[in-house]
Amino acid sequence: MNNDILNDLQWRYATKKFDASKKINDQDLETLLEVMRMSPSSMGLQTTHVLVITDPEIRAQLTAHSYNQQQVKDASHLIVLCSYNSLDENYIQSHAQRTDEAREMGEERVGKMIESIGNFVGNKSPEAIHQWTSNQTYIVLGQLLSACARLKIDATPMEGFNPKGYDEVLHLSEKNLIATVVCPIGYRSEEDAYQHLKKVRKSKESYFTFI
């Protein structure tokens, strides 16, 4: 059993109050960005787009669309994980081109890749595509949370926000994006009482079934 991993998970919690004076250094931020970029992705399509927001004015506007949760404005950085509403032919071709450049696949294999992905996407309804890309975004979130815990950076995953409000402030629909989940990251305030609470989880017996 790897105690380092478990200690990281014991240490982290959904921080309720951040210390607004503490900022994540450039090296750690770059590590977190690369972790998100390298996250697993169905067919390698990377149907997530990440906004890293530090502008105080924008974050104040987003706080109003986040049920006034102060983490949005007080954390060092605000991570907005967005999913694509749709995947068009250009998106698929761009992915195939990147793959060819990295792996030298050749024209025939690239064509088959484009056809295969195109059929997969084309057979799904717009609602199904949106659900699929949203699910992919949560994989990126999981990687981010684990990496933050390893670096002793606090993170608070949040679904409690108004996507339409975020769209208005960030002009997401113009970019074929929708905000799926928000994650303020930074450092906990000494005044945050939640850091002293014991973690509550189900027992192994009730959580796992071995067949």
C-alpha positions, 0 to 999 in steps of 0.5 A: 500500500502506497502511504504517500498517495493515501496521505495526500488524499487524507490531507485534501478536502474541499476548501471553503475559505482560501487565503487570498494573499497566497499565490501558486508559484509559476513552476507548480502552476505549469505542472498542474497545467501539464497534468490537465493537458496530459489527462486521459481522453477518449480517442485522444480527442481532448474534448475539454478546454481549460480556462485559467482565470486570475483577473479580479474583475472577471472573477468578481462577476463569476462569483455572482454566478456561483451563488456568491461562493467566495472561493471563486474570487479568493483562490489563487487561480480559478480553473474553469473546465469547459466541454465542447458542445459539438465536434465538427469535421475540422476538429476531427481532422485537426486531431488526425493531423496531430496524430500523424505528425507525432506517429507518422501514420500515413495517409491511408491510416489517417483517412481511416481514423477520420472516418472512424471518429466521424462515424462515432460522432455522427451516430450520436445525438447532440445531447449524447455528444454533450454528455460524452464531452462533459464526462471526459471533463471530469477525468481531467478534474480528477487528475487535477485534484490528485496533482494538487494534493501531491503538491499540497495545493488546495482545490475545491471542485464546484458544480454550484454555479450558473453555466448561463451566467458563466457563458455571458461573462466568458462568451463561451457559446461563441467558442462552442464551449460550455462550463462543466465544472469549476475548481478554485485552487490555492491555499487554505486559510487558517480560519477555515474550520473545515480543515480540522474535520475528520474525513467521512467515507463508507467502510471498505465492506460497503464500498466494494464488492468483489466478484 
